[in-house]
Amino acid sequence: MGLSRLAALHGVATSCSPSPDVTVSVPDGTVTAVLAALGVDAGTPEDVRRSLTAAESAAASRLLPPTVVIWSGEPLPPALTELPPGTMLTVDPEPEPGRDDGPAPRPLLMRVSRGAVRATDRPDRPPAADGAEAPPVADRPPGPPAPDRAEGLPAPSWWTDPPLGVHRLTVHTAGLARATTTLVVAPPRAPQPPARTHGFLVQLYSLLSARSWGMGDLGDLADLAAWSGRTLGTGFVQVNPLHAAVPGRPSDPSPYRPSSRRFPDPVHLRVESIPEYGLVQGRTTLDDLRQDAASLREAVLNKGALIDRDAVRELKRQALELIHEVPLTPGRRAAYCDFLAEHGQALEDHALWCALAEVHGPDWHTWPAALRDPRSRETAHARTGLLDRVDFHSRLAWLTATQLADAQRAAEDAGMGIGIVHDLAVGVHPRGADAWAQQDVFARGMSVGAPPDAFTAHGQDWGLPPWRPDVLAATGYAAYRGLLRGLLRHAGALRIDHVMGLFRLWWVPEGRPPTEGTYVAQDAEAMLAVLVLEAHRAGTVVVGEDLGTVEPGVREALARRGVLGTSVLWFERDWNGTGRPLPPESWRRDCLATATTHDLPSTAARLTGDHVTLRHRLGLLTRPLEQELTEDATGTAEWLAHLARLRLLPEGEGQEEAAVRAVHRFLLSTPARMVGVWLPDTVGDRRPQNLPGTWDQYPNWRLPVADAEGHPVTLEELAHSARLHGLMDVLRPRKGHTAPPGARRS
């Protein structure tokens, strides 16, 4: 019981339920290892008793929780309303975003009472004793406008609303007890799409054009947004995570295991769009690199080659080295210096890791011991000797951020209501830049994954170290906030992969199988509040990927705060009743509705059963092929019959293209705020971009968009595809845009 109680106090589960009627105990060894990663000693029974006594004593004497959340316009939380009368509250507001160089905001002082509002900004006045007169407020200058409180939900008379933000709250009770905590003041909901809209979902690397250097880039993204927004009336383009990857040959091709989530990967740069490109002196070398890039592109488009990120990265690195030698103009230099100042220590750490990785390799665990500490004297000395390389990698981060901004601007100029939807991966690679620079925030010896379920009997280990919830709270969620601000800066919306991770994550101790992991709770209220706050400041929509096993209440909590969910057609059934396809009017409104994702079969493969055959060929099926095919065909036929009953399949069954159009007619008939079209579906691609459960058996994350015959299709060919325009006609008004003359069949 002692270990279970200790685990509960630290948010560590001692059992889990893979299904409603099954409960599985977590091994004691797992619980002990997870507690150790949280800084809690539970190695022996005596350690458990000692730690439990300390934890219970701290809980009993705690005046405030580690984080207090206030939702603008809603009742104050019990943590504040239940403070004893006479308690003095001091709120030290954070500086306004973008105003860090100005005077510090004045603190707010309040005293808990049953009388009139009592507040002051004079922190030098001692807290009033219980029953004594509170400090006057007549001389308090007006502060920033407070968020409006919802009608009918008045605050206590003693309360004065702080501005939106993440502040420090200190309380002094009449009995002289004192406590300090993080106070998050957030708007009640994240921004919503301006209107119902539809758009494309695409893995950027897979979208090659006649100008790509062997993989899709930010120039292609801007062009796709400009063309689809103006010609097709789309409202957004959602892409895969563009986070910086861990370098190496071979590197990990998955965009969901990055080196850093804080900075984008320069492999996505359109080299020719960099202003200094035209001033490079070594034109012969640059022309040779472009010719090599053309060969890479030709191999992918016409010779059956896979996308080779490592080769593209090396060619671009050489070109960018030449571009780096070109002096910046005064205006460009000023913009670059602003970028350096804005990103500060985070960018210095990232660029230094990149420079050190060039010397010592990409795994910082193998570096000289002193360099494994980003704050050591030896690391500072190494930075001095690598200043040019640090500047090079800082410059690449700036150039990439600039082209990200250009892509969002192109989307907005094309009339998109949202623009580019960026993707936030669950975590980072343990060998990468973020794991090195933010070691104190990550749980050592732990990896994020998923418990066993109906699809993965052995569970999953994603190899991503989790953040420590206790450290996040103690630091005012600085790492989380910085991450969100960077991603939201050039986004019209943000997709959060495995959004359930805001509530809890499955931790797997190093050396143990995923079946021996356990859930560790997050402070979901605080994580959501920070997310909504930063999205509000950036004016961006938030979409959560909430597929798979979802804890009860999670979807409701997300919806209440304006975080859209994700609904995939094939999974939307009346699971609590008939089990049949869910009628369109029963779908939720606050979601992105789509037919598939990067981890699922394309619509054409789903309709034909090709995805089952593929999994059989790779040895991934656990039942006989015929049984799997029969079950899959039965489910698909049920959906097609449902579409036919709704008169969404006027062409009749048996035509693949017609069925794909019917699927999207159905999506459009739901109340979903956003409808996503998987770009490969527009040309009949049958291959998934990623096949979970495989590594070398399947070319995950390395396939270009292709037609039904498997021939790669460029952005220019997509724009002239009759099949694409036939599908998009389903989603856009018939008047206005039409397919261009000579549109070819894809």
N, C-alpha and C positions, 0 to 999 in steps of 0.2 A: 504493500500500500504506500510505503514511503516514497518509492521511486515513481509510482504513478502520480502521487500528489505533487512531487517536485516537477515532474514533466508537465503536468497541467498548469502549474504556475508560470512556466516558461513557454507555453503554447505548443508543446510537443505531444502529439497523439500517441497513445499506447495501444490503440486498436484502430482498425479501419473496416469499412463495409464495402467490399467490391460489388455487392448487389444488395437490394433491400433486405433480403432474408438471410444474409451471411455476414458474420462478424469475425474478423481474424485478428488475433493478438500480435502485437509488434514484439519481436525478440528484445529481451532486456539489453542485450549487447548493442542493438541499434539505438535504443533510447539513451543509453549511457554515452555512446559515441556522439550522438547529436547534441546532447547536453554539454559535452566537452567542447564541441565546436562553438557553443554559445557562451563559453567561459564558465560553465558550471561543473564542478567536480562531483561525480557520482560513481567513482571507480570502485569504492568499497561500501559496505553498509554504513560504516562510520562516516564516510564522506557524504553519503546520502543524508544521514541525520543532521550533520553539520550544515550542509547546504540548504536543507529544508527549513531548519530553524532560522537561518539567515533570511531566506526568501519570505517566510511567513512573517517574520518580524518586520521586514521592510514593507510588506504589503499592509500590515496592520497599522503602521505608523505613517503611511503615505497619505499626504493631503490631496495630491493630484495624480492622475494617471500620467504615464510618460508623454502623452500627447492629448491635448484637448482640441476638439473640432467644433467650430461654430459654423453652421450653414446660414448664410444671410437670409433673414426673413423668417427663420424657424425658431422654435423655442430653444433657449439655452440648455446645454446638457446638464444632467444632474451633478456632474463634477463641479459645476459653478453654483447652481442654485441651492445645493445642499451644504455649501460652506457656512460655517457658523456666523451669526451676526457679529459685526465689528471687524470681520476679516478685511484687511486692506489688500487690494489687487493693484499691481503695477504692470502695465502692458508696455513693453519696449517695442515699438513698431519697426519693421524692417524698412530700409530705404526704398523709395519707389523705384521700380525697374527703370534702368537707364539714368538714374539720378544718384549713383553711388558717390559722386564727387561733391554733392551738396551737403548742407548741414544735416546732422542727424535729426530724424523726427523726434519731437518731444514725447516723452512717456505720458501715458494716461494713467491716472490714479482713480480708483473707485473703492468705496467702502460698502460692504454688504450690510444692508439695513432694510427696514420696512417703510422707510420714509421716502422723501423725494429723491430725485437723482442727485448724487453727490460725486463729482469728478473734478480733478485738477491735473495740471501738467507740471506741478512742482514736486519733483521726486525727492528734494532735500527735506521735505516735511515728514516727520516720523509718522508711522501709522497711528490713527486715533484708537484709543482704548475703547472697549465695548461700552456703548452708551455715551461716549464723549462726542463733542461736536466734530463733524467731518470738515476737512479743509475746504475753504471757499472756492468757488469756481468763477467768480465774476471776472477775474483777471486772466482767465484762460483764453488764449487767442484761438480763432477758428482753425481747426485742422482740416485734413482732407475730407471730402464728403463721405459720410458713412453709408454703407449699403442700405437700401430700403428694407424695412422689416415688413413681412407680409401682413396684410390687413387681418385683424382678428387674432394675431399672435404677438401680443405686446411683450416686451422684455420686462424684467423686474425693474422697479422704479430706480434702483441704484445703478443700473447698467448703462454704459455708454458704448455704442458700437465702435470697435476699432476698424480701421480700413481693411479691405481685402489684403491678405498676405499671410506670411508665416512669421510670427512674432515670438518674443520671449515673455512669458507670464510668470510673475513672482507673487506669491501670497504670503502675508503675515497675519497670523491669527492673534486674537486678543491675548492668548496665552503664550505669545512670543514664538510659536512654531512657525517655521519658514519652509517654503518649497518653491522650486522653479521648474517650469516645464515649457514645452513647445505649444504655442497656440496657433492653430490654422484657421483662418477666416476665409471661407470660400463661398462663391455664389451657389445657389441651390442646384443648378444644372449646367452641363457643358453646352456650348453652342450647338445649334441644330442646323441641318442643311437648309439653305434658304428656300428651297422648293423641292418637290419630289423630282428625282433625277436618275439617270442611268449613265453608265460609263464602262470602261474597259478594265479588266484585271490582267496584268502581264508581268512576266519575269523579264526585267529589262535586258539582261544579258542575252536572252533568246531572240530579241527583236533586232535583227541586223538590217542595215540599209546599204546602199551603194557606197556610203562614206565611212562605214564602221571599220574599225581596226580588228576585225575578227570576232567581235561581240557587240551587243547593243550598248550605246553610251548615252550620256546626258543630252547630246545633240539630237539623238533619235527620240528621246523622251519628249523634248520640247517640240519636235516636229510632229510626233504622234498627237500630242495635246492640241497643237495649233490646227492640224488637219481635222481631227475627229471633232473638236469643238465647233469649228466653223462649218464643216461639211455634214456631219452626222448629228449635231446638236447634243453631243455628250456633255455631261457635267463634271466628270472626273476621270482620272487614270490612276489606278492603284498599282503600285510596283512592289517588288520584293525588298527586303532590307538592303540598303546601300551602305551599310556599315563597313568600316575598314577591316580588311581580312588579315589573317596572320600570313606573312610572306613565307615562301618556301617552295621547293620543287620536289614532289608535287605539293601544292597547297590544298587545304580543305576547300572543296568547291561549294560547300553549303553556305548560303548567305545567313543562315541562322546560327552559325558558330563563329562570330566575328572576333577580331582582336579588340576592337573598340566599338561601342555603340555611340560614343560621344562625337565621333568624327567620321565623315564619309570616306569611301575608298577612291583614291585618285585613278584607279583603273577605269572608272566610269567617265573620265574626262574626254571631251571632244578636243583633241590636241589642236586642231586647226582653228578652233574658235578662241583660243587664248590670244589676246591682243599682241603679245610679244612674239608670237609665232612668226609673223611676217618679217621680223627684224633679226632673225637668227643668222649668224655669219656662216656657219657650216652648212650651206644649202645642199651640198653633195651628200653629206652624211644624212641629212634630214630626208632627202629624196630617196635614198637607199632604204631608210626605215619605213617610209610610206610604201615603197614597193614590197617590202617584206610583209607589211600589214595587209596589202592587197592580196598577197599570196595566202595569208591566213584566212581572209574573208572568202576567197575563191575556194579554198579547201572545204570550208564549212558549207558553203552554198551549193557547190557543184560536185564535190568529190567525196561526200559522205563523212567528212571529218567531224569530230566533236569539237565543241567550243573549248579552246585551250587558254584559260585565263592566265596561266603562268607565262605563256609565250606573249600574249597581249601585254601583260604587265611589264615584261622585260623590254619590249619595243617602246612602250610609252615612257618607261623610265629613262631610256637613252634619249628620247626626244625631249623629255622634260628637263633633263640635265642641260641640254643645249639652250633651251628656252630660259632656264634659270640664270644663264650667263648674260642675258639681255637686261640692262638696267631698267628699272621701272621709271615711268614719268613721274613728275612731282605729284600729280593727282592720284595716280595708281599707288605710289608709295604711301601717300596719306591714307588711302583706303586700306591698304595692307596693315599699316600701323594701328588703325582703328580696330581691325580684326584681331590683331595680337593683344591689344589692350582689353578688348571685350571678352576674350576667352582665357586670358591670364594663365594661371598655373596649370589648368587642365590641358591647354594646348602645349605648354612647355613640356609637360610630362609625356604627352603623346608623341611629340616630335623627338624628344630625347630617347624614348623607347625605340622608335624607328631607327634612329642613328646608332644606338647601341646594338640593335639586332643586326645591323649591317656588319658590325665588328665581331660580335660574340654569338650570333645565331638567334633564331626567333623564339627560343625557349628560355625565358629569363631564369628559370630554375637551374640552368646549367652555367649561368654567368659566374664570374668571380663573386665570392660571397658578399663582398662589400657593395657590389653593384646591384645586388638583389633588393637592396633597400633604396627606394627612390629619394630618401632624405639624408642619406649618408654623405659624409665629407668627400669620400671617394667618388660618389656619383656626381656631386657638384663639380669636382675637379675634372671628371671625364667630360662633363658638359662643356666646360671651357675649351677643351681640346677638340670638341666636335661642333663648334658653333656654326660652321658653314653647313654641315649636314643637318643640324637642328633647324637652321633657317630654310634649307631646301624642303624639308618635310612640313614645316609650318606654312611655307608658300603653297605647297600642294593642297594642304587643307583649305587654305583661302581660295585658291582657284576652283576647287571642287565645290565649295560652298557658293561661290559666285555663280557657277553654272546651275546649281540647284535652284538658286533664286531666279535665274533666267528661265528655267523650265516652268516654275510656278507663274512667272510673269507672262510667259507665252500662253499658258492655260487661261489665265484671267483675261488676257487680251482677246482670246478666242471666244469669250463669253461663257466660260465654264463657271458654274456657281460655286464649285468646290475647288477644282484644280487637281493637284497632285496629292494622292493619298500615300503617305510614307508608312513603312512597316517597322515596328519595334520588335526585335527578337527577344526571346525570353531571357537570355543571358549572354555571357561572353566566354571565349575560349580561355581555359585556365593558363595557357602559356602566353596570352596576349597582353596588350598595352594596359587595358583597364585593370586586369587582375594584378598587374605589377604596380600600377600607380595608386590603386585603391585597396591595398591589401587589408587594411583595417576594417573595411566594410564587408568583405567576403568571408564566408564561413570556410575555414580551412578543412581539407579532407572530406568535403561534401560535394555532391553533384545533384543537380536537379533532374528529375525524370518523371515517370508515371507508374502507378501501381498496376498490377495485373488486371486485365478486364477481358471482355468477350472477344476482343480482337487481338490482344497481345497477352497470351497466357503467362509469359515470363516477365511482364512489365517492361519498362524502358528506362535506360540511363542515357541522358542526353549529353553528359560530359561537361556541364556548365555549372560553375560554382554559384551557389545562391548568395544573395545579400543577407546579412544578419539583421533581423528586424530590430533588435535592441540597439544596435549601433546607428541604424537609420534614425530611430527616434531620438537618440542622444545627440545627434548632430543636426537636428532640425530637418532631416530628409534632404540634406544638401546634395548628396550624390544623385538622388532621384530627381530632384528639381533641376539640377544642372543638365542631366540627361534629357529631360522633357523639353527644356527651353531650347536646347540645341536642335532637337528633332522638329519641334514645332515652328522654328523660325522661318523655314521656307516651305511649309506644308499647308495645304488646304484642309487636310484631315490626317489623322493618325490612326492606323490600325495597330492594335496591341495583340500580338500573338499570345495565345494561352492566357487570356485576360483573367482567368480564374486564379492566376498566380498573385493577383492583388489581394486575395483572400487567404490562400494557403498554397504551399508548394510541397511536392513529394521529394524529400531529401534522401539520398542514397549514400551511406558511408563508403568511403574508399575501400575497395577490396571486397565489398559485399555485393551480392546480386540485387537487382531492382526489387525483387520480391521481399527483401529484407530492409526496405526503406520505411519511412513514416512521414506523415504530414506534419509540417510546422506552420503554425498560424502567423499571418501577418496582421498588423493593425489595419484592417480593411477600411475602416472609416477614415483613417489618416491618409492611407494610400489613395483612396478615391478623392478625398478633399484636395490633396496636392495636385492630382491629375486634373480635376475640374478647374481648379484655380489657374493652373498654367495654360490649359486650353482656352479658358475665358480671356486671359491676357493676350493670347496669340490670335484669338478669334477663329479657332479651328474646331472642326467636328472630330469626335472620337468614336472609333468602331472597335468593338472587342470581339476577338475570335473566341467564341464560347461553345465550340463543338466538343463532343465527347462527354466524359463524365463530369457533370457539373453539380456541385454541392447545392442542396436545397436553399433557396433564398438568394442565391448569387445573381441570377438573371433579374430578379425583381429589384435588388439593390442597385444594379447597374442601370436598369431602366429608369429608376427614380431619379438618378443623377444625370440622365441624358446621355449615357453611354450606349450607343447602338450595339445590337448583337449581330450575329451572323447566322443566317438560315440557308441551308443547302437543300434544294428541292427533294432529293431522294431520301433524306432523313426526316422530312416533315410528315409524320403520320400521327394518327390519333392513338398514341401509345397507351393512353389510359382508358381507351374504349375499344373500338372495333379493330384498331391496328391498320386501318385503310389510309390511303393518301389523305392528307389534311386539306379540306376545301380552302380555296384562296381567301375567303372572308374570315377564316379562323387563324390566319397567319398573324403574327405580331406586326405592328406598324413600325416600331423603333428598331429596324434592322437593315442590314445589307443582305438582300436576297439574291442568290446565285444558283447556278446549276452545278458548279464544281469549284475546286480550289487546286492549288499547286500540288497538294498531297493526295488528290483523288483522281480517278479516271476522267478523261475528257468526256463530253456528252456523247460524241460519236462512239467512243469505246464502250461507254455504258450501254448505249442502245444496241450495239452489235454483240456485246459479250466479249469483245476482244480483251478487256482487262482481266477477265477470268483466265483466258487462255495464256495471257502473258504471265500471270502469277503461277500457273501450272508449269509453264516452261522453265521458270526460275526456281521451282521446287518450294514455293511458298504456301501451297495449299495444304490444309490438314485433313481434307476429305477427298474422296474420289472426284475426278474432274467432272464426270457426268452429273453427279449430285450437285456440285457447285454451279454448273451451267444451268441445270434445271431450276434451282432456287433463284438464281440471278434473273433468268428469263421470266420466271413467274412474277417477280417483283416489278420488272420493267413493263411487262404486259399489263399489269394492274395499273401502273401509272399512265400508260398510253390509253387504256380504256377510260380512265378518269378524264384525260384530256379530251378524248372524243366525246364523252358525255357532256362536257362543258362547251362543245362546239369550237374547240381551239385547234382541231386537227381537220380542217376542211378538205385537205388533199387525201385523206384516208390513210390508214396504216400501211407500212411497208416501204415508205420513202424516208430515208435517213435525214435528208436535208429538211423535209417537211416536219419531221418529228423534232428536230432541233429548234425549228421556228416555233413549234407548238409549245415546247418547254418554256421558251422565253415569252410567249404570249401569256402563259400561265403566271410566270413571275410578275409580269406587268399587271395582271389582274389582282394581285395581292395588294394589301395596303402598305407594303414596305416602302420606307422613305428613299432607299437607294436600291437600284437593281444593277448587279454587276454581270458583265458579259466576259467570260474567259476568252481572251483574244484568240488563242488557238482554235476555239470552237467556231469562230467565224469562217474558217477555211477547212474545217473537217479533220483537224489533227487528231490522231488516235493515241498518241503517246503521252503518258504522264510526265511532268517535269521532274517529279520525285516519286519514288516508290518506297514507302516506309518499310523497313525491315531488310533493305538491301544496301550494299556498299559497292563492291567491285562487280557484282552480278549485273548491275544495271547502271547506265550512264546518268545518274542523278545530277541535276543542275547543269547539264552540259549540252542540252539539245536546243537547236533553233526552232522557232515556230515553223511548222510544215503543213502541207496540204494532206488530203486523204491518202495519197500515195506515198507519203513520207518525204516529198521533195521540199526542201526549205523554201520559205516564202519571205521575200524582203518587204520592208515597209512600203517601198514604191509599188510592189505588186499587190500588197494588201489594199492600198488605196484604189486600185483598179479591179478588185475582185468582185465579180457579180455575186458570188455566194455570200460574201461579207455584206454587200449592200442589200441583198435579199433578206438577210437576217436582221440587219439594223432597221429596215423598213418597218419591222414589227414594233420597234421601240420609239420611233420618231414620227412626227406628223408627216402625212403624205405630201402636203404642199411644201414648197421650199426646196430642200436639198434632194437631188437625185444622183444616181450613179453617173459618172462621167462617160462621154462617148467612148465606145471601144472597150468597155469594161470586159475583162476576160473571165472565163470560168476557172475557179480554183478548186 
